[in-house]
Each structure stands twice: as C-alpha cells, then as structure tokens.
C-alpha cells in the first residue's frame, strides 16, 4: 500500500488520526458532578466532522491569570514509578499557591518504548505486539500500586480501551509498512495521557479538586522547519479559556509533549517538549513561576562529571541559560526559555529527590543585584564530537558572496553549523559542524567550489576532526575588561592549543575550538581560574590620579563581592601621590579614600611606602601597583621584586626602556617567586600580553604582530573622512579628552613605538626603542611650538597636505591607519601611517577601538585577532584589576 490515506476505508479503530471530538463536560476526570466517563481513544480516530470546534460552547467561567498560578513540570524520571508519582502528588499538594498547573511527561522510558512500537510496526516486525503488551503491563502494574477501588477500575478500563485502539492502529501501520508523522505522534502521545490520568487520581485521593487536561485540545502549534514547531499563542489562549470554562478546577494536571496543529492533527513538541509545554502554559496563564523538577539540585557552573569542583548557581539570566543550553549544558532547551522570557516569568530548576535544595532560578537580570548575576563568567559548557572545516584561498578576500556560497552548500546537506570564525585577511573561513555530518559538508563544498579549487582561487577545503568547543558564558562579560585574558591565560598555562575563537557582538559567550582530547583539561583549567580559592593580598597604589583613582573605585565596588563570592580578600594598605601618602596596617576604607588622603595623609615618601609594605607581617602577599607614567618609579621595580613584593603596572617605561635593564628585570622575575604583570601597558583592558604569552608558552612561534595600538590615533583616523579637515578632527579628539593635553605627545608616535618595543621584546627580539623607526604625524615646522595652543593654532595650515593623502587613499579604495608592526622574522619593528583596503579589518574600526593581529606558526594563514577599546581610564584600570586577580590566582587559587 502506498502512504496510508487519512480517509482510507479501514476499520474505525485503525483509521488515521486526523481529528478528535471535544470531550463533553461529563467526560473529564475531576468534574464537579463527580461522574466519570471513559476517555475514548476511538474518538480520536473519528472523521473530520467530529473535529473540535472552539465556537461550540459559550464561555461561562473566566480563566484567571497572574500570580495565583504556579506551574510545575515533572519529567519521566520524576514519574518513573508509582512511589515517585505519589511523591509528585505530595509536592503539588504542598504548594500553597491558589491555583496549580502540573505538566507531566510519560513515565521513564515510555516515550522511547512508544517510538519503538511505531518503528517495529512499520518495519513489519511482529514483535511490536509483545512490545505493546510490555507497555500495557508497565502501566497496569503502576496503577495497581498507586490506585485502588473505583479509581483503579476506571483507569484500567481506559488503559484497556486505549491499548486495544493502539493495537488496531499499529496493525494498520504494519500492513501499510509506513507511518505518517501524525500517526506516530498520536501513538507516542499516549504515554503522557496515562501518566497525567494516574497523577490526577493520586491527587484526588487527598480530596483536592483536580482535573486533567489533554493538551491536544488546548495547545496549537505550527511547523517551523528543522523538526521544530512554533506555538500559536492566540489560538491556544482561546482554547484554554474554552477548556477552563468547562472544568475550572484549582489543580490541573496537563499532558506535556503533545499538542495539535491548527487543523486539529495530533503532533508533538518534539524532544524536550514537556519543558516547552510548561513554559507555553505558564505564559498563557501569566504564572508567577514555572518550576522544572528534575533529579539534580540545580544548574552547575560546569558539568560535575567533568569538574568535581563545579558549584550550583543560585541564579541565571535568561540569556545565560540560553547560551549554556546551546553549548550543551544540561539546563533547558533554548526554545523553552522563549515563552517565559517574553512575560518575565522565572523558571526554577529543582531536585524532586532533594526538596531542601533551593535550586537555580532563571530570570531577567535584576537591576541592582549583588548576588550571582554579578559574576562575570557564570558557567562553562562543552560540545564534543565536532569537526572544523577550513575553507581557504586568496581568491576569497574581498569577493562578495563567498560566505553565502559556503553556507548555502552546508545548508543544502542539512548540516548544523555550531560556530563560525573568519580571519581578518578574509582569505579563510572556518566553522564547526558535528563530526558525523562533516563528510557530507566536505563533499558538498568540493562540488560547489570545483572550479575555484581547480583555478587556484581557493587553495583547500580542509577538515580537522576530533574537535570540541569550550564556551565561557556570562551576561556581564560584555562590560568587564580582561575576561578573554583570563580565559586564554588559563588555557595557555594548561598547555592547550586553541584552534579557533569566536565571540558574538552580544558578548554573552567566548567560544574556543580545541582538540577533543584536551577538552576536559581545558574545562577544568578555565573553571578553576574563574572560581578562585581563598587568597589575601595587600595592595599599595602609586599614583591615585585618573587611572589609579579609577582602579581604587573599582576595588571599592568589587571588594566585598570578591571576598564573599570568590574568596579573594584585597586590602589596600598604602596610597601615595606626588605630594601626599596614606598608610594603614590593616586596610584603608576605600569608601572614603579621597577624603582620608586629603585629611589624614602624610608627606609622600616612596621609600617609606615600600618599607611599610615590606615590613607588614599581617599579609604574606603584597603587591605594588604603579599607575603612573614615571620613568624614575619604573626604575625601582627590580628592587621591589627582590624584596618579594609583586609588581603590577600599566606604566610602559620599564619594559620599553634600556634593553639591559629590561632583561635584568625579566631574568629576576623568572628566577624568583615574585610576579611582574603588565597587561595594561599595551592594550589597556585588552588581552594582548596574555594572548601573546599564551601563544609562546604553548610552543607557538611569533612571525608578525601588526596593529592599531593608539586609541587616540584610531579615533582621529576613523573620523578623518569625507570633507572634514585633519585639524578639526584633532581638535575634536582633544576636546573629547582622547588626546594628551599636548596632542603632539600622541601624534609623535612615541607611545605606539613603546608598545611595539614591548611586544617585540615579549616575542624574543632584543631591540632598543631607538631601533624602531617612527613616522611622526607632527609636521616638522610645528615640532618646536612652545605650547599646545600654538600647535593647534598652526595645525590648519597643513590640512591641505592631509586632505591630499586622504584623497589619494580614497581614490584607491583605501583608508589611512597609523599602525605599529613587529616583524619577528626579520628582527625589526616600525611605526608608520599605512593605507588599507576598505574591506580590511583595520578599516572596520569605530571610535577609539584598537585591533591587533598575531601571525604565528599556528595562525599563519589565519591570524589571531584581538579587538576592542584600548584606551581610557575605565578599561585601563580594568586591565590592571585583571592583573591583580591574575596575581591572586597565581598565589593561592587553582589555575
């Protein structure tokens, strides 16, 4: 027989299930009259004339909505035995909410058993009859343990009737050798029907009024492709109102997983559908809360099977839960969050077998919450069994439609793209897909780009198998500098090579691809780095100016959080400026540090501050943070390290000063147990130094570092376009506070040269600052101006020269950018004004963003890119703060 027709002249019980009638008001369990008629499964097989009509009855009872409703969902494990079903009833009865809606899955393993029935029948495997009998026996035994008397008789009568009808339908499927999706969904949905009825009887035994709902009469969904469905909220709300008008019970037990189409064809919400059902129904009644009952105490910060130190998170934002679910964490299916998120309904994940555990609440981020939601990184998740596909070729650069063609081919084979990363040069794109799909993807791409590969426009379509994804998830990552630095530093210390990196513009996650064999080790390293152990650190701040003052305020805001949530106790015991100094043996009150520095300070004495730090025996770990740009202060770093005092600084003078002094400093630092951190010297809050070190520590070889290192000059050239004059843009930057008081300090390029020499030395090059040729942007005629005001007055006379350079660049489809370059291969560096094509990543910057490209032996064809704000007190102080936490980790926390 060809596909079984819906109106085929089979016996009534075997006719395809297209429609079913609305049950009469007396046909539902728990109705007020107490009468109970059978729920006839045969009615589900009636012809179209018997379809539900939502217009048949007048609405007599208004469906209340709002906080009086609480929604509970119990999965198959919770409903797995008669004893557990009784425990579910007790939990529901123990909820003091005015009204309760309970969504249940089929008993444990039953859904798989039902799918197996359909599979056996359409495969013409006679054992489907035995399998059906096993389903019957399982539910009959459960009912006999749970129920008694008339309730038991009613349920068993219904069970016998349903199984008889299923036997007839499966027989028809057996004959046809085929089951349509609606046939399969109809069969599979019986598991939920039976568990809902058993629970409703169990609740009614206590005397509580209770009705049970076949959600196929209420939930209406529309197919959305990719084996997914979308709820029709408007129609579902109408049907729920209609249903409630007939059975306004205070407790409603509803079937999860199953629903109907707009044409009343039985369907399901697919896998994880019961959670989805609970979220949809919670949204329909505007519930106070949706509780998902499972067999774990809540959502973990990482998979506890892989990370024994994983902790239960008390709260998550909707976005965090969404990201974690996507990356494989056992939280909720991402679509479950959508219905409740739009109505701001919290979801609570709780353990049915440990009711004392409060669980994890998933909600909108509170505006002023100092709890878990303030944590920068909330969780780590992994996806295994992936393959990385790398499409590479010089013919891709600047060619519109290449990406579209690649992913069109991937779509045509139905593969799921997990992550995408593209090199700044645009000459390669790599993406991750499930390993089981990569063969089809590779074949499709070779067919799609046969001509390009033959002509050499594409050099290769490469497949790298045995990969995993590690994702760091956190809502506040978007506003917290240094997160990437900490993550990559942790991976580098664990000697783990990163194959690809991706971070969305929302910055809710940072995703890295690595070898699957390294995945668990990477997860543990990253998790340990962000969940620090107890560490106490005495801090001395030198230079409480713009950056130092901002850092002190950041420490003030985070000190209590760090101590309570991360077990890091930061004590500022000294602050010194150029004229005054404030000392304390146990810690300065940072809520009033400015006032104390003004009223209780003593004359500034750097030697006295160092002696105060060194002689303090209360705190074993001490760090001096130099927030100045003073060369004389930087000259003391060597002596401080010898005294056992750690040093952290954004001051570039030590690392860009005389080479012999730099080498002496680094040799001591490497040979001792004291630490010298200077992340903020190059990229402020960007992870430049730590990324470079991570590459080197894992055995990579630096070939070239190229970047826009000055936020000031980035701003100037990003805005030097159209008809604007160069002097106007410089004046605007000065007015906005982007430049130094004298803009020549920025335009000279010296600051960029210092950053270049720092990166060159970090890469192993032994260069002096004088070895770096610098193309100054200050006209020679203006270099001798006696003041900044005089310079700004005379700068417009050079606007025509600048306009000519811009016009020449624009004519070639290019832009002007001031860059620094470390050429590790040729052992040199330079700073100059260059032109880049408009489609180059360096041409895509906005504002004062910096961008740095690392070309290495591993990232030879696909440079590693770091981009973001590279200047400003907040991000620079944030970078220094990150170094303080890195030091805390090195001193006592796991890494």
HUQUIDA-V835767 format. One record per run of one state. SS is the DSSP state (helix for helix, strand for strand, loop for the rest). FROM is the first residue (numbers start at 1). LEN is the number of residues. If there is no record, write none. Layout:
BEGIN
ss=<SS;SS>
from=<FROM;FROM>
len=<LEN;LEN>
END
This chain:
BEGIN
ss=<loop;helix;loop;helix;loop;helix;loop;strand;loop;helix;loop;strand;loop;helix;loop;helix;loop;helix;loop;helix;loop;helix;loop;strand;loop;helix;loop;strand;loop;strand;loop;helix;loop;strand;loop;strand;loop;strand;loop;helix;loop;strand;loop;strand;loop;strand;loop;strand;helix;loop;helix;loop;strand;loop;strand;loop;helix;loop;strand;loop;helix;loop;helix;loop;strand;loop;strand;helix;loop;helix;loop;strand;loop;helix;loop;helix;loop;strand;loop;strand;helix;loop;strand;loop;helix;loop;strand;loop;strand;loop;helix;loop;strand;loop;helix;loop;strand;loop;helix;loop;helix;loop;strand;loop;helix;loop;helix;loop;strand;loop;helix;loop;helix;loop;strand;loop;helix;loop;helix;loop;helix;loop;helix;loop;helix;loop;strand;loop;helix;loop;helix;loop;strand;loop;strand;loop;helix;loop;strand;loop;strand;loop;helix;loop>
from=<1;12;15;41;46;48;51;69;75;82;95;99;105;110;123;128;147;149;177;181;189;190;205;210;214;215;218;220;226;228;232;233;247;251;256;258;261;266;269;273;285;289;295;299;301;312;314;315;318;327;334;343;346;352;360;364;372;375;379;393;394;397;402;413;417;423;428;435;449;450;456;460;474;475;480;483;494;498;504;509;516;531;535;543;546;567;568;577;580;584;590;600;602;604;606;616;622;627;631;635;637;643;646;650;653;657;659;672;676;678;680;684;688;698;702;709;711;720;726;736;744;748;750;763;769;772;773;775;780;783;788;812;814;824;828;838;841;844;849;857;864;870;873;892>
len=<11;3;26;5;2;3;18;6;7;13;4;6;5;13;5;19;2;28;4;8;1;15;5;4;1;3;2;6;2;4;1;14;4;5;2;3;5;3;4;12;4;6;4;2;11;2;1;3;9;7;9;3;6;8;4;8;3;4;14;1;3;5;11;4;6;5;7;14;1;6;4;14;1;5;3;11;4;6;5;7;15;4;8;3;21;1;9;3;4;6;10;2;2;2;10;6;5;4;4;2;6;3;4;3;4;2;13;4;2;2;4;4;10;4;7;2;9;6;10;8;4;2;13;6;3;1;2;5;3;5;24;2;10;4;10;3;3;5;8;7;6;3;19;4>
END
